[in-house]
Amino acid sequence: LRIFAALGFDDKIVGGYECRPHSVPWQVSLNNGWHYCGGTLINDRWVVSAAHCFKDEEIELRLGEHHLRYKDGPEQFIAPAVIIRHPEYDRYTINNDIMLIKLAEPAKFDEYVQPIALPKSCAPAGTQCLVSGWGATQIGCLKCLNCLDLPILPQDDCERSYPNRITSSMFCAGFLEGGKDSCQGDSGGPLVCNGELQGVVSWGWGCAEQNRPGVYAKVCQFTDWIHSTMASH
């Protein structure tokens, strides 16, 4: 979800690279006829995404994808059984921008489809992470999964970049000098650090602009809600 997207900021990971095929086996595509958001497989029945990716229409969860336009064998297409936005999600402030999707049938784990662990603790500033998503980059494969290596930024830098907008359930990652970023085509997708899902791609202003890093939902603040929601469904 990028402010000013209508001004021509395209859906893309900027400054990244094409992921090695199937090297991000927890990556999910939310599809309503075309890819519109990312998601993350956390076990065989549940996917984490962003609450702002909720659509009141039929969607499909696509696992094991690399090139969205071609079906090369390992993909699993599964319908959702239930979609649960965080009860305190605020679409105006984009606070608590997290959502759980239960799969109608279990995902089958193989070398192409694997879950990622939830965080045991919050990752500190400076931690190197990987964000992934689909969308047009400036060069290369337009429908292939793209990756970007980036650090978690200090919360002070995050708050200075977006005065009075950053809550305790958000953090920034990326580069204050600009040039590299995850953008709206990657909303809901994973930011993984040291084998744990630390962030969900949430929002930002513009795309890869100076002092406008990407903002992520802070998954470590939501682990109790995730576990209790899964247990009750």
C-alpha positions as CSV (number, residue, x, y, z in Angstrom):
1,L,0.0,0.0,0.0
2,R,1.9,3.0,-1.2
3,I,0.8,6.6,-0.8
4,F,0.9,8.4,-4.2
5,A,0.8,5.1,-6.1
6,A,-1.4,6.9,-8.7
7,L,1.4,9.2,-9.5
8,G,3.2,6.5,-11.3
9,F,5.1,4.5,-8.7
10,D,5.0,1.0,-10.1
11,D,4.5,-2.2,-8.2
12,K,8.0,-3.6,-7.7
13,I,10.9,-4.4,-5.5
14,V,13.4,-1.7,-6.5
15,G,17.2,-2.4,-6.5
16,G,16.8,-6.1,-5.8
17,Y,17.4,-9.2,-7.9
18,E,15.5,-12.2,-9.2
19,C,15.4,-14.8,-6.4
20,R,16.9,-18.1,-7.2
21,P,13.9,-20.2,-8.2
22,H,12.1,-21.7,-5.2
23,S,14.7,-20.3,-2.8
24,V,11.8,-18.6,-0.8
25,P,9.5,-21.6,-0.4
26,W,7.3,-19.8,2.2
27,Q,6.3,-17.1,-0.3
28,V,2.6,-17.1,-1.2
29,S,0.8,-15.2,-3.9
30,L,-2.8,-13.9,-3.2
31,N,-4.6,-14.1,-6.5
32,N,-8.0,-12.9,-7.5
33,G,-7.5,-13.5,-11.2
34,W,-4.1,-11.9,-11.0
35,H,-1.5,-11.5,-8.3
36,Y,-2.4,-8.6,-6.0
37,C,-0.6,-9.2,-2.6
38,G,2.0,-11.5,-1.1
39,G,1.7,-13.7,1.9
40,T,3.8,-16.1,4.0
41,L,3.2,-19.8,4.8
42,I,3.7,-20.3,8.6
43,N,2.5,-23.9,8.8
44,D,0.5,-26.4,6.6
45,R,-2.8,-24.6,7.2
46,W,-2.1,-20.9,7.8
47,V,-0.8,-17.9,5.8
48,V,0.1,-14.5,7.2
49,S,-0.5,-11.4,5.1
50,A,-1.4,-7.7,5.5
51,A,-4.9,-6.7,6.7
52,H,-5.1,-4.1,4.0
53,C,-4.9,-7.0,1.5
54,F,-8.3,-8.2,2.5
55,K,-10.8,-8.5,-0.4
56,D,-14.5,-9.4,0.0
57,E,-14.4,-11.6,-3.0
58,E,-13.1,-15.0,-4.1
59,I,-9.4,-15.4,-3.9
60,E,-6.8,-18.2,-4.3
61,L,-3.6,-18.8,-2.4
62,R,-0.8,-19.9,-4.8
63,L,2.2,-21.7,-3.2
64,G,5.4,-22.9,-4.9
65,E,5.4,-20.1,-7.5
66,H,8.3,-18.4,-9.1
67,H,7.3,-17.2,-12.6
68,L,3.6,-16.1,-12.2
69,R,2.8,-16.6,-15.9
70,Y,4.0,-20.2,-16.2
71,K,3.0,-23.3,-14.3
72,D,6.2,-25.4,-14.1
73,G,5.0,-28.2,-11.8
74,P,5.5,-27.6,-8.1
75,E,2.7,-25.0,-7.6
76,Q,-0.2,-25.6,-5.2
77,F,-3.4,-23.6,-5.7
78,I,-5.5,-23.6,-2.5
79,A,-8.7,-21.8,-1.6
80,P,-9.1,-20.0,1.8
81,A,-11.3,-21.5,4.4
82,V,-11.4,-18.4,6.6
83,I,-9.7,-15.0,6.5
84,I,-9.2,-13.1,9.8
85,R,-8.0,-9.5,10.0
86,H,-6.5,-8.3,13.2
87,P,-9.4,-7.0,15.3
88,E,-7.6,-3.7,16.0
89,Y,-6.5,-3.1,12.4
90,D,-7.1,0.6,11.5
91,R,-7.3,1.3,7.8
92,Y,-6.7,5.0,8.3
93,T,-3.5,4.7,10.3
94,I,-2.6,1.3,8.9
95,N,-1.9,0.1,12.4
96,N,-2.0,-3.6,13.2
97,D,-1.8,-4.4,9.5
98,I,-1.8,-8.2,9.8
99,M,-4.2,-10.9,8.7
100,L,-4.4,-14.7,8.9
101,I,-5.7,-16.9,6.2
102,K,-6.6,-20.5,6.9
103,L,-6.2,-22.9,3.9
104,A,-9.1,-25.0,2.9
105,E,-6.8,-28.0,2.7
106,P,-3.3,-28.5,4.1
107,A,-0.3,-27.5,2.0
108,K,1.9,-30.3,1.0
109,F,5.5,-29.7,2.1
110,D,8.3,-30.4,-0.4
111,E,11.4,-28.6,-1.7
112,Y,9.2,-25.9,-3.3
113,V,6.7,-25.3,-0.4
114,Q,7.9,-24.9,3.2
115,P,6.8,-22.8,6.1
116,I,8.9,-20.1,7.9
117,A,9.1,-19.9,11.6
118,L,7.4,-17.2,13.6
119,P,9.8,-15.0,15.6
120,K,10.9,-16.0,19.1
121,S,11.8,-12.4,19.9
122,C,11.9,-9.0,18.1
123,A,15.0,-8.5,15.8
124,P,17.1,-5.5,16.7
125,A,18.1,-2.6,14.4
126,G,20.9,-3.6,12.0
127,T,19.6,-7.1,11.5
128,Q,20.0,-8.1,7.9
129,C,16.8,-9.5,6.3
130,L,15.3,-10.6,3.0
131,V,12.1,-9.2,1.5
132,S,10.5,-10.9,-1.5
133,G,7.6,-10.2,-3.8
134,W,6.4,-10.1,-7.4
135,G,6.1,-7.1,-9.7
136,A,7.8,-5.3,-12.5
137,T,11.5,-4.4,-11.9
138,Q,13.4,-2.1,-14.2
139,I,15.2,-5.0,-15.8
140,G,14.9,-8.8,-16.1
141,C,12.0,-11.1,-15.6
142,L,8.8,-9.1,-15.0
143,K,6.8,-11.9,-13.5
144,C,9.5,-13.6,-11.5
145,L,9.8,-13.5,-7.7
146,N,12.2,-10.7,-6.7
147,C,14.4,-10.5,-3.6
148,L,16.1,-7.7,-1.8
149,D,18.6,-7.8,1.1
150,L,18.1,-5.0,3.6
151,P,18.6,-4.1,7.2
152,I,16.1,-3.2,9.9
153,L,16.4,0.5,10.7
154,P,16.6,2.1,14.1
155,Q,13.1,3.1,15.3
156,D,14.3,6.7,15.7
157,D,15.2,6.9,12.0
158,C,11.8,5.3,11.2
159,E,9.9,7.9,13.3
160,R,11.9,10.7,11.7
161,S,11.0,9.5,8.2
162,Y,7.3,9.4,9.1
163,P,6.6,11.8,11.9
164,N,3.6,10.9,14.1
165,R,2.8,7.8,12.0
166,I,4.9,5.0,13.4
167,T,3.4,2.9,16.1
168,S,4.9,0.2,18.3
169,S,3.5,-2.4,15.9
170,M,5.5,-1.0,12.9
171,F,9.2,-0.8,12.0
172,C,11.2,0.4,9.0
173,A,13.7,-1.5,6.9
174,G,15.7,-0.5,4.0
175,F,18.0,2.4,3.1
176,L,17.5,6.0,4.0
177,E,19.5,7.1,0.9
178,G,16.8,5.5,-1.3
179,G,17.3,3.5,-4.4
180,K,16.2,0.1,-2.9
181,D,12.7,-0.7,-1.5
182,S,9.7,-3.0,-1.5
183,C,6.7,-1.4,-3.0
184,Q,2.9,-1.9,-3.2
185,G,3.0,-4.9,-5.5
186,D,4.7,-6.7,-2.6
187,S,2.1,-5.8,0.1
188,G,1.5,-8.6,2.6
189,G,4.7,-10.4,1.7
190,P,7.5,-11.6,4.0
191,L,10.5,-9.9,5.6
192,V,12.6,-12.8,7.0
193,C,15.6,-12.4,9.3
194,N,17.7,-15.3,10.5
195,G,15.0,-17.8,9.5
196,E,12.1,-16.0,11.2
197,L,9.2,-13.9,9.9
198,Q,9.9,-10.5,11.4
199,G,7.9,-8.3,9.1
200,V,4.9,-8.1,6.8
201,V,5.2,-5.5,3.9
202,S,2.7,-2.8,4.9
203,W,3.1,0.7,3.6
204,G,5.4,3.7,2.7
205,W,5.4,6.9,0.9
206,G,6.5,6.8,-2.8
207,C,9.0,4.1,-3.7
208,A,12.7,3.8,-3.0
209,E,12.8,7.6,-2.2
210,Q,15.3,9.2,0.1
211,N,14.3,9.1,3.8
212,R,11.1,7.1,2.9
213,P,12.0,3.5,3.8
214,G,9.5,0.7,3.7
215,V,7.2,0.2,6.7
216,Y,6.5,-3.3,8.0
217,A,4.0,-4.8,10.5
218,K,6.1,-6.0,13.4
219,V,5.3,-9.7,13.6
220,C,6.9,-10.2,17.0
221,Q,4.2,-8.0,18.5
222,F,1.5,-10.3,17.1
223,T,2.7,-13.8,17.9
224,D,0.2,-14.3,20.8
225,W,-2.7,-13.2,18.6
226,I,-1.5,-15.5,15.8
227,H,-1.2,-18.5,18.1
228,S,-4.6,-17.9,19.8
229,T,-6.4,-17.3,16.5
230,M,-5.0,-20.5,15.0
231,A,-6.0,-22.4,18.1
232,S,-9.6,-21.2,18.0
233,H,-10.1,-22.0,14.3
